[in-house]
Amino acid sequence: MSNEETDILSDKIEKVAQKIKQLRKDKGYTSFQAFAFDNDINRVQYWRVEKGHNITLKTFFKILQIHNLTPEEFFKDFS
């Protein structure tokens, strides 16, 4: 993978992480720890998600379910 491809992938991962963080804030949570606790997600794992580190599909779909979103709805603004 070239540096350019790696940069593009990193940008996309960052965009996913930022959107997940914004969804949490939109629900009124200022703390990722409180959100993770209230939704039965490991705090460290959720911190990694919001930082763009190693998200599993299982965690991703759980987060979408918490926010009542489909993958299509989540990614509708991505290009």
Backbone as CSV, one residue per row, in Angstrom:
resi,resn,N_x,N_y,N_z,CA_x,CA_y,CA_z,C_x,C_y,C_z
1,MET,0.857,-1.169,0.000,0.000,0.000,0.000,0.905,1.233,0.000
2,SER,0.612,2.167,-0.879,1.413,3.378,-0.979,1.093,4.331,0.182
3,ASN,1.957,5.310,0.367,1.712,6.316,1.405,0.417,7.070,1.151
4,GLU,0.133,7.351,-0.111,-1.104,8.057,-0.454,-2.333,7.221,-0.085
5,GLU,-2.283,5.922,-0.394,-3.402,5.034,-0.044,-3.555,4.931,1.468
6,THR,-2.442,4.872,2.177,-2.474,4.809,3.635,-3.080,6.083,4.214
7,ASP,-2.713,7.235,3.643,-3.269,8.507,4.104,-4.773,8.584,3.865
8,ILE,-5.220,8.117,2.711,-6.654,8.122,2.389,-7.407,7.226,3.365
9,LEU,-6.865,6.042,3.640,-7.491,5.117,4.579,-7.530,5.725,5.980
10,SER,-6.445,6.349,6.401,-6.399,6.985,7.719,-7.444,8.092,7.827
11,ASP,-7.606,8.857,6.757,-8.616,9.922,6.756,-10.025,9.354,6.898
12,LYS,-10.303,8.251,6.224,-11.629,7.626,6.313,-11.885,7.080,7.707
13,ILE,-10.879,6.457,8.288,-11.021,5.926,9.651,-11.267,7.066,10.625
14,GLU,-10.549,8.157,10.470,-10.729,9.325,11.330,-12.141,9.891,11.182
15,LYS,-12.662,9.903,9.978,-14.015,10.412,9.737,-15.056,9.548,10.443
16,VAL,-14.880,8.220,10.405,-15.780,7.304,11.115,-15.701,7.566,12.611
17,ALA,-14.491,7.684,13.134,-14.304,7.918,14.568,-14.955,9.222,15.002
18,GLN,-14.775,10.280,14.221,-15.357,11.577,14.563,-16.883,11.545,14.515
19,LYS,-17.427,10.804,13.562,-18.887,10.713,13.477,-19.445,9.963,14.689
20,ILE,-18.774,8.900,15.102,-19.212,8.150,16.285,-19.139,9.040,17.524
21,LYS,-18.070,9.806,17.635,-17.931,10.728,18.769,-19.052,11.767,18.749
22,GLN,-19.384,12.301,17.573,-20.450,13.300,17.467,-21.815,12.697,17.813
23,LEU,-22.037,11.458,17.426,-23.294,10.786,17.783,-23.446,10.705,19.304
24,ARG,-22.344,10.382,19.974,-22.372,10.322,21.442,-22.719,11.691,22.018
25,LYS,-22.066,12.717,21.527,-22.315,14.069,22.029,-23.744,14.508,21.743
26,ASP,-24.262,14.117,20.581,-25.637,14.456,20.229,-26.644,13.815,21.184
27,LYS,-26.264,12.712,21.799,-27.135,12.058,22.791,-27.011,12.719,24.164
28,GLY,-26.145,13.731,24.272,-26.012,14.474,25.522,-24.891,13.999,26.427
29,TYR,-24.059,13.102,25.949,-22.952,12.601,26.752,-21.701,13.428,26.491
30,THR,-21.181,14.055,27.544,-19.920,14.772,27.406,-18.738,13.846,27.648
31,SER,-18.988,12.732,28.305,-17.946,11.778,28.670,-18.122,10.462,27.915
32,PHE,-17.044,10.023,27.266,-17.125,8.727,26.590,-17.278,7.609,27.613
33,GLN,-16.712,7.802,28.818,-16.805,6.773,29.853,-18.256,6.534,30.264
34,ALA,-19.005,7.609,30.469,-20.408,7.475,30.875,-21.221,6.807,29.774
35,PHE,-20.971,7.202,28.527,-21.685,6.590,27.407,-21.391,5.098,27.339
36,ALA,-20.122,4.740,27.439,-19.730,3.337,27.381,-20.369,2.552,28.523
37,PHE,-20.321,3.097,29.728,-20.906,2.418,30.884,-22.409,2.228,30.710
38,ASP,-23.104,3.274,30.326,-24.565,3.210,30.172,-25.003,2.256,29.074
39,ASN,-24.116,2.003,28.109,-24.472,1.155,26.973,-23.728,-0.178,26.956
40,ASP,-23.134,-0.524,28.095,-22.481,-1.822,28.272,-21.406,-2.094,27.206
41,ILE,-20.552,-1.081,27.019,-19.393,-1.216,26.140,-18.160,-0.983,27.004
42,ASN,-17.151,-1.812,26.837,-15.912,-1.636,27.581,-15.374,-0.224,27.329
43,ARG,-15.022,0.481,28.413,-14.587,1.878,28.285,-13.345,2.034,27.412
44,VAL,-12.367,1.169,27.600,-11.137,1.253,26.801,-11.441,0.970,25.333
45,GLN,-12.270,-0.025,25.105,-12.648,-0.361,23.733,-13.351,0.827,23.078
46,TYR,-14.262,1.470,23.792,-14.983,2.603,23.214,-14.052,3.787,22.983
47,TRP,-13.109,4.011,23.894,-12.120,5.069,23.698,-11.354,4.834,22.404
48,ARG,-10.966,3.590,22.159,-10.255,3.253,20.930,-11.107,3.536,19.691
49,VAL,-12.391,3.256,19.787,-13.302,3.520,18.661,-13.290,5.012,18.334
50,GLU,-13.449,5.841,19.362,-13.497,7.285,19.131,-12.155,7.851,18.683
51,LYS,-11.085,7.140,18.942,-9.753,7.569,18.506,-9.379,6.966,17.153
52,GLY,-10.240,6.097,16.620,-9.974,5.496,15.320,-9.020,4.320,15.372
53,HIS,-8.939,3.674,16.529,-8.057,2.527,16.701,-8.853,1.231,16.778
54,ASN,-8.653,0.345,15.836,-9.096,-1.038,15.916,-10.554,-1.236,16.342
55,ILE,-11.468,-0.828,15.519,-12.884,-1.063,15.795,-13.296,-2.398,15.175
56,THR,-14.012,-3.187,15.941,-14.518,-4.445,15.402,-15.898,-4.200,14.800
57,LEU,-16.287,-5.067,13.902,-17.628,-4.952,13.318,-18.699,-5.132,14.386
58,LYS,-18.451,-6.031,15.322,-19.417,-6.263,16.392,-19.667,-4.974,17.176
59,THR,-18.595,-4.281,17.532,-18.731,-3.025,18.269,-19.382,-1.954,17.399
60,PHE,-18.986,-1.883,16.140,-19.553,-0.906,15.224,-21.068,-1.076,15.114
61,PHE,-21.515,-2.316,14.914,-22.951,-2.550,14.783,-23.691,-2.323,16.095
62,LYS,-23.039,-2.574,17.216,-23.660,-2.289,18.508,-23.864,-0.781,18.667
63,ILE,-22.869,0.000,18.267,-22.975,1.457,18.340,-24.084,1.953,17.419
64,LEU,-24.161,1.400,16.215,-25.246,1.787,15.306,-26.605,1.465,15.921
65,GLN,-26.714,0.302,16.550,-27.983,-0.103,17.176,-28.352,0.866,18.304
66,ILE,-27.385,1.274,19.102,-27.633,2.224,20.189,-28.218,3.523,19.645
67,HIS,-27.729,3.930,18.482,-28.163,5.185,17.875,-29.305,5.002,16.872
68,ASN,-29.823,3.777,16.793,-30.929,3.469,15.873,-30.600,3.860,14.433
69,LEU,-29.399,3.493,13.998,-28.943,3.795,12.641,-28.637,2.512,11.882
70,THR,-28.872,2.548,10.588,-28.423,1.468,9.716,-27.037,1.861,9.193
71,PRO,-26.279,0.913,8.675,-24.996,1.278,8.065,-25.174,2.306,6.941
72,GLU,-26.238,2.160,6.169,-26.498,3.101,5.076,-26.701,4.523,5.615
73,GLU,-27.450,4.629,6.699,-27.683,5.945,7.299,-26.384,6.529,7.849
74,PHE,-25.595,5.687,8.482,-24.326,6.153,9.054,-23.394,6.688,7.970
75,PHE,-23.307,5.973,6.854,-22.345,6.316,5.807,-22.907,7.222,4.704
76,LYS,-24.131,7.699,4.846,-24.768,8.437,3.748,-24.003,9.694,3.359
77,ASP,-23.299,10.331,4.271,-22.571,11.562,3.956,-21.103,11.332,3.606
78,PHE,-20.685,10.081,3.578,-19.292,9.773,3.264,-19.124,9.718,1.746
79,SER,-17.962,10.129,1.306,-17.683,10.058,-0.133,-16.464,9.206,-0.403
